[in-house]
Amino acid sequence: MKRSRFVLLLWILMGAGAVGTGRELLYNLWYLLTSLLILSYLWAWSSVRWVKVQRHTRTTRSQVGKMAEERLVVENQGRIPKLWLEVRDHSTLPNHRVSQVISPLGPRTVYAKTIQTRCLQRGRFTLGPLTLIGGDPFGLFKTCRQLDEPGESTIIVYPATVDVPTFAPLAGVLPGGDTMRRRTPYVTTNVSGVRDYAPGDSFNRIHWPSTARTGRLISKEFELDPTADVWLFLDLERAAQVELAWASHTAWREPRLPWEPGPELLLAPSTVEYGTAIVASLAKHFVEQDRGVGFIAYSHHREIIPADRGERQLTKILETLAVIRAEGYIPLAEILAAEGTHLRRNTTVIAVTPTDQRQWIAAARDMSQRGIKVIAVLLESHSFGRPRSNEDMAIELSISGIPIYLVREGDDLARALARPYAQAIKPVGRTILRDEWNG
């Protein structure tokens, strides 16, 4: 610090002048400066001692657009008051402002504050470590203390999800399949048999006639409902992705008044962020419909989550989407050709891609001819900053009988996933006839 260096230089000059001249005034000033330096250093040293800092994270899971809440507790366990303290946080969560300046903190006093941070980016982030900084009243010395007691913790931010209540078509493109002879831990309408009661079985699984006949608890076993699985394919080829510049700190504005509406969901203008949000929303939609949902993506290695049902399956998909990156080098056409050979008939494949390469359309047609239902969600690359558009592929897919959803940058995902692209095209000829008829 410049101030401490100046005082130290003045102390040296004062001591040299006192020894050189022998004047009592200079000696007294030198003694005063010596006492001031010693007192200031001891004060700064003790300012970060006997202080306990705790941080309590409400949950280690959050989601883009939602709040991450953390409580900071600073306790002065000593008898000496702290003139000022600075708690400096080294978390990697964007806009997580845990760093605080506390002034003053009396003896045996506790300071507590709740910090809420809106999550703007998906991923795995660290909370901590913390550094405690203190000083003396004259601002001559500062001491730092690395806090090891709270340690580091991890928070996972899931991608954003939207409600998709009218994702269509349902009956024609997502049909039921044959009965699946496969046991399931969930209660379905298909009872396959009975077995002895196992710890943890719910009461609605108990078969009371068999229990009364045998004299011991007997549980029912169930099979999966005769519905086809849904597989979500996310294109993570690095060459296919595109994004625009985005300032996350200016994209959101918190309401200043209690009656103001909250901020709308804003996604980073990146095909990767839009793709992960779409896959997460569709996974949530089909899990709520009690369908078996699987996930496949090729990043720096193959990511696959076998088809299953329930909230646990949704959590697996969201955790994978939270940390996955667009580091793949295999195009979508090769992925569909390789993975399509392992899928059964009547399985539904939903491919989410921003690519402008047409080879994957042929692979989608081949899957359709083999009885696999294909739905495409195309991210219009020109709206994300690519010089040329890939919207013409949506017309080609619609002509081929493959339902297509077109999503542009800035679109409301709930609305964009509510209508297929074919329904969004206005038939010019019919419009003219309707106008003539009205005339």
N, C-alpha and C positions, 0 to 999 in steps of 0.2 A: 504494500500500500504506500502511496506517495506521502500520506500524512505521517505514517510511522517512520518512514525513511527520513523525512525532514526533522522530526523530533529526535531521532537517533543521531543525525548529523549535528543538530544543535547541542545535544548532550555531549558529544565528543568535543566540539569546539569550546563548550562551556568548561569542561574538565581541563582541557589544554590551557585555556586562559587562566583558570584558577591556579593551576600548578605553576604557570609561567609568571604570573603577576603576584600571587600570594594574597590577593584581596579577599576579605571575608565575604563580601557581597557575592562574588562569583562562586565561592564555595557554597554559600547558602542556596544559590540558584541551581548549582549542580546537584546538591543533595535533594532539592525539590524535584528536579527532573528525574533523578534516579528513583525516588519514591513513586513518582507518577508512572514511570515505565514498569516498575515491578508490580504495582497495584493493578495497572491496566492488564498486564499479561496474566496475572493470577485470576482477575475477574473474567477475562476471556476464556481461560482454561476451565474455570468452574461453571461457565454458562452452559456448556454442553454436557456437564456431568450431573448425575442424579436426575436424569430426565428419561422417562419411559414413554415410548411412542408405540402405539398399536394401530393397526388398520384392519377393518372388518369389511370384507366383501360380501354383499348380500347374496350374490349368486355368481358362479363361475361360467354361466352361460348367458348370452344375450343375443340380440338380433339387430341387423341394420335397421335404423329408424327408431329403435327402442332405447331406453335409458339403462346405463350401467351405474349402479349405486354403490358407493363406498363410504365408510365412516372412519374418520381420522380422530384418534384420541391421543392427546399429549398431556402427560402428567408430570408435574414438578414434585419429585419425591424428597427434595432437599429443603433446608431451612433458609436458603439464600434465594431472594427473588431474582428472576431472570428479566433483565431489562428488555431484551428482544431476542427472539429465536426465529430462525428460518428453517422450515422443513422442505427440503428439495426432493422432488420425486423424479425417478428415472424410468418411468413406465413407457412402454412403446405404443400404448393405445392412443390413437390420435385425439387431440383436444382434451385429454384427461388432465385437468388442472387440479392436482392434489397439492402442489407446492403452495405453502402458506407462510406468511410472516405473522408471528404472534408477538404482540407487545401490549402491555407487559404480562408476565406470568408469575404470580405471587407464589410464596412458599405453600406447599401442600395444596396446590391448585390444579384443577383439571380443565383442559381446553378440548372441546369436541366440536366437530363440524362434519356434516354430511355433504358429500360431493356427488353430483349427478352429471353424467356425461352421456350425450347422445352418440350412439355408435354410428359412424359414417362408413366404415369399411369392414368387410368380412375378413376373417383370419384368426390366427392364434396370436395373442399378445401377452406380454409379461407385465405384471404390476409390481413395481419396485425395481431395485432396492431404494431405500431412503437415505438421505444424507442430512444430518443435523448441523446447522451452522449457528454460531453465537459470537458475541464480541463484547467489548467493554464500552462504557458510556462515552468515552472520548473518541471512539472510532479508530484507535491505534492498532488493535490486533483483532484478527478473526481466527477462530478455530473451527475445524470441521471434524465431524465424527461420523464414520460410516456405521449405520445401524444394521446389525446382523439379526436382531431379534425378530422383526416382522418377516424378514426374508423375502423371497420372490414367490409370487403366485401367478397362475396362468388363467386367462379368460379367453373363451372361444366365442367369437361373434358369428352367428349364423347368417346366411344371406337372407335378404328380405323376401317375404311371401305376401301374396295378395289372395283374396278370396276369388275363386273361379267357379261360381255356382252354375254357369250355363255353358261349360265346355262341351262342344258338340262336334260331330254327331255321336250320340250315345248308343242308340239301338242298332243302327246298321253297321257301324264300324267297330264297335266294342261289344261283340256278341258274347253270349255264354258258350262255354265249351262243354266237353264231355265231363262226366263225373270223375273227379281226381281221387284215386285210391291212395290217399296220403294222409297220415295222421296229423292232427293239428292241436296245439294247446288251447285254441280259442273255441268258444261255444258257437256252433253253427247249427243249421237245421238238419244236417245229415248225421244221424247217429249210426256208427259202424259196429258197435258192440259194447261190452262191459268188461270191467277189470276190477281188481281189488282197490280199495280206497288208498290213496297216497297222501302223505302229509302235504297240505297246501291246496288240496282240491276244494273248490267252493261248493256250497250247499246245492246250488242249482245243477251240479254235475252228478249228484247222488241219485242212483236209480232205486227208488224206495221199494218197488215190488220185489226186486232181487235181494235187497237188504233184508226185507221181512222174511223171505223164503230161506235165506242162508244163515241169518242170524249175525251177519257182519256187514260192515259198510261196503257197498259196491258202487263204483263210479262209472259213468258213461264215457265212451270214447267217441270222438267226432272226426269227420272228414271235411276237407275243404269244400266250399260251395262250388258248383259247376260254373265258374266264371273264368274267363281267360286272364292271364297275367298281363300286366302293362310294363314294358321296358322303356326306360328313358335313356336316350343316347345324347350325350353332350359333346359337341365338336370342339376339341381343344387344340386343334392344329395351330401352331404359332403363326404360320404364314397367313392363315385365314382371319386372324383377329385384327381389329382396328379400334382406335379410341381417340377421343378428343381431349384437349386440355381441360382440366377441371380444378377449381379451387374449392376444396371441401369446406374450408372455414367460412366462405361467403355463400355457399349453396344453401345453407340452412339458416333460418331466422327464427329464433325462439319467440313465442308470444310475450310481449311486454306486460300485458294486462291479463287478469284472470279470465275475462270473458272473451278474449280473442281466441280464434280457432288455432289448434296446434299446427305445426308445419306439415306440409304434404310430403309424401315419400318421394325422395329424389335419389335416383341412382346415378352413379358415375357414368359418364357417356362412353362406356366401353362395352364391346360385344361380350366380353367375358363376364362382366357384372350383370348385364341383362340376361345372358344365358343361364347363369347360376340361379338368378332370381326366378326365371321361368321354370326351370327344372324343379326348384324347391316348391314353387306354388303348385305345379302339377302333381308332385309327389304328395303334398298335403291334401290336394283335392281327391286323389284316388284312394289314399289311405282312409280318409273320412268316409269313402264309399265302400270300405271293407274289401278292396281289391288287392290282389298281390302285385306289388310294385318292385321292380328291379332297376338297377342303375349301372350304366357302362360308360366309361370315358377313357381315352388314351391321353395321358399327360406324359411325363417323363417315364412312366411305366403304366401298365394296364391296371385300371381301377374298375372293379366289378363288385357289386353288392347283389347277391342272389335274391330273386323275388320272394317277398314275404309280406306279411300283413301286420297291422298294429302300430301303435305309437313308437314302439322300440325300433321298428324298421324306418319310420320317418326320422327318428333321431340319428340313426346310422347314416342316412343319406345327407342330412343337414350337416353333420360333422365332417363328412367327406367333402361336401361342397364348400365348407368354410375355409378349408386349407388348400384346395386344389388350385393349380396354376396352369395357364395355357403354355405348356412346354412340350407339347406333342409335335411329332413330325410325320405322323401317318395320316393321310387324308381320310375324309369321311367315307368315301367310296370303298376303300379297302377295309375299313372297320365294319361297315354293313355287310360286305361280302364274307368276312371271316366270322363274325358273330351270328349272322343269320342262319348258318348251317346248324347251330345248336338250339334254335328256337322251334317250338311246336307250331302246328297249325292253329289258327284262331288267336294266336298271340298278337297283341297290339304293340307296335313299335312307334315311339314318338321321338323324332330326330330334331334336335335344336341346333341350328348351324347358321353362321354368317358367311359361309363360303360362296365364292363366285365360280367355282369349278363345277361343270355340269356332269362329271362322271358319276356322281353319287345318285343322280336321278335314275340312271339305268339300273344301279344296284337296288334302289327302292322299288322299281318296277318288277325286278326279278323276285324280290321278297313278296310282293303282292300276288304274283302268279303262283307262288308256292303256298298261298293261303295265309300269309302273315299280313295283318292289317297295318298299314303304314300311314302315319300322320306326320306332317312336316311343319315345324315352326321356323320360319325364315326370318333372320335379322337383316333388315334392309341396310346393306353396308354403306351406301352413299350418305345416309343420314348420320353415320358415325364418322365420316371424314374420308371415305375411300373415293377416289376420283370417279369410278364408274359404279353403276348400280347393278344389283343382282335381282331386281324385281321381275325381270322377264322370266326368271326360272319359276316364279310363282304361277305365272300363266301356263307354262309348260306342265307343271305338276297338276294343276287343276284340270287341264285337258286330259291328262293321263288317269284321272279318277282318284288322285291322291289328295285328300283334304290338306289344305295349306293355310297356315296362319301367318300373316305378315306383321312384323313388329318393327317400328321405327324408333329412333332415338327421341325421347321425350313423350312417347305414348303412355297412356294409362294401361298398365298390363292387364288389369281386370277387364277393360273394354276390348283390348286388342285380342285377348284370348276368348272372347265371348262369341265372335263371329268368324267363320272361315273366310278365306280370301275370296272365294267364289261368290259369297253372299254380299261382299263389299263392292263388287263390280256392278255398276248400273247397266242393265241391258238397254242400249240406246234405242233399238228397234221397238221394243215394247213400250218404252216411254213415249215415243212419238205417237204410236197408236193410241195410247191412253190419253194423250193431249188432244189428238184429233177427235176421240170419242167424247171427251168432255166438251170440246168445242161444238 
